[in-house]
Amino acid sequence: MPDGAAYHSAVKHVSRLQDSPPVTRATVGGSVALVSNLLDGLAPEFLTCDLLYLEPPWPAGFREFNRRAGITDEARSHGALVSLIGSLASTLPFPVVVSEMGIPSRRRLESFSPDSMIESSLPPHSMRPIRFYGWRIELPQAVDSRDLVRSFAGTYHRIGDPCCGYGRTALDFLGAGGGEVVMSDINADCIGYIAQNLEGWRQHG
């Protein structure tokens, strides 16, 4: 994935990829990418997954990503997002893995009684320890989040990421031989990028 696709980094102020027209939904094989806001509820496509994986935005990123997507609803708070994710993680019938969103989020996520926790990192901030929480799964030790996602490919067939950005979860899962993905983001530019690349990621798996 090129540096210009660093959507996950709010500090880089990358608003879109110039060669990726916005797309609201794309289907490639058994994989799906769509525009959806998790704060409106988990899209039904995710209920077909056997693992849900989330690297949700941190507070500053939450504001920046909403700005890029043209979302101005001040009632949509980062705290509400964390609480929703914790509720989903503790009640969905299949495994859920969530990365922390700063130290305050740890307490809130831990209040939903995860079954396992590891410390790893989020590229490119490889020296910063980040907690990953798992519900209904024993998390393996991993060098970083990309290593963690790749490790799921041998066990799970269909992974979902409702905070997918430009689709790094799909890139890593399919590249490691995983079967199918369900990706969603609030920004149609991100889904456009995934739509252009999903077939290539799938073929290289």
N, C-alpha and C positions, 0 to 999 in steps of 0.2 A: 504494500500500500504506500503510495507516494506521500512525502511530507505535506504536500498541499491538501491531503485528506485528513489532517489532524483535527477533525471535528471535536474529538473528545477533550481537546485542550482549549479551554475558554480563553486562556491568556494569549493565544496566538491570533485570535480574532479572524479566523478563517470562516467566511460566511457561506461559501459554496465552491464547488468545482465548476470551472467555466465550461468544461466539455461534458457535463452531466445534466441534461435537462430534468426538471422536477417530474417525478412520477408518484402517483398515489398508491399504486398496487402493481406488483409484478409476481408472476409465478413461473418458476423454472423447474421442470421435473416435479418432484414432490415438495419443493421448497417454496416459501412464500415470503415476500417483503411488502410491508404496507405502512401507510401513514396512520398512526394511532397515538392518542395521548393516554398514557397509563392512568392519569388522574381522572379520566372519564370511565375507568374500569378496564380490566384485562380483556383484550380482544378475544373473541371465541376461538380464533385460530390457535391460540396458545394451549387450549385444552386438549389438543391432539399431540402435545409434546410429552416426552417421558423425562425431561429435565428442563427446568427454567433457570437461566443464568442472567444475573443483572450486575452491571457496574454503573449504578445510578450516578447522576451528576452531584457534585458537591454544591454547597449553597451558591457560591459565585458562578459556577458553571450553570446551575439551574436558571439563574436570571439571564445569563448570556445566551444560552441555547433557546430560551423562550423568545428573546429579542430577535434572534436570527430567524426563528420560525414565524414571527409576526404575532406572537401571543402576548397580549397585554393585560390579561385578567389578573389583577392584583390579589384576588381571593385565592388563587392557586399558589400555595406556599410550599416551601421545601419541607417544612415539618409535616405537612399533610402527605407529601409523597413518601417520606420515611415511614410514617404510620401505616399507610396503605400497603407498602411493600412488606412490612413486618406482618401485617394481617394476612396477606396472601401467602407469604412463606410458611406461616404456621397452620394454614388451613387447606392448601391445595393438596391433592392426593398423591402427587409425585414429588421427587426431590427438587429443592430450590436452593440456589447458591447466590449469595449477595455479598458484594464488597462494601465495606464501610464508606461513609461519606463525611469523614472527619470525626474527631473524638466525641462530640455531642451525639452523633448518630449511633455510636457504639452502645450507649446506655439504652437507647430506644429499641434497637434491634435485639439486644440481649434480653429485653423484657418480654420478647416473644419466644423465649426458651429454645434457641437453636440446639441441634443435636451434636454439632461439631464446630470447631473453629481452628483456623490456621493463620499464621502471619506470613505474608508473601509481599509482593510489590506489584505496582501498575506501571508498565512501560510508558514513557521513557524514564520515569522517576524510580529507577531500579534500586536506589539506596534508601528509599523511604518505606518503612514497614507499614503494611496495610493489612487489616484483618478481613478475612473472608469467613462468612458464616454459612453453615449448611443445615438444612432441615431434611430429615429422612435420608441422610447420606453421611458417610464417614469421609471427610475430605482428605485427599492425599497431600503430602507435602509437595510443594511446587516452587520452582525458581521465581516465577512471576505469573501473572494472570494468563498470559498466552500459553505457558506450559500447563497450567491448570485446565484450560479449555481443551487443549489437545489430549490431555489424559482421559477426558470423558468419551472420546471417539471410540474407544474399544469396548465401552460398556453400554452407551446410550445410542439410540438410533436417530432421534429427532429432538434437537435442542432449540429452545426458544429464548430470545432476548428482546424484551419490550423497551429497552433503552439503548438501541443498537448503534446509534451514530452512523458511521460509514461502514459498519458491518464487520468489524474485526473479529467478533465472535464467530461469524459465518466463515470467514477466511481461515481461521485457525481450526475450527471443528471439521470443516469439509477437507481442508488440506491434510488433516491427520487421518482421513479415511472415514469420517462420520457420514451418516446417511443423508439426513435432511435437516433444514433449519426453518424456523419461523422468526423473522426479524421485524421489528417496528420501531419507528421514531416519529417525533412530532414534525420533523422537517422533510418535505418532499424532495429536497435536493439530495439528502442522504439516501432516500429510497431510490432515486434516479441513479446514483452511483452504484448501489448494490445491484440494481436491475441490469446495468451494463456489465457487471463483473461476476455475477452469480454462477453463470454457466462455466466460466473459466476456473473459478474456485472449485466447482464440483468436479470438473474433468481432471484437475490436478490432484485430487484426493486419492 
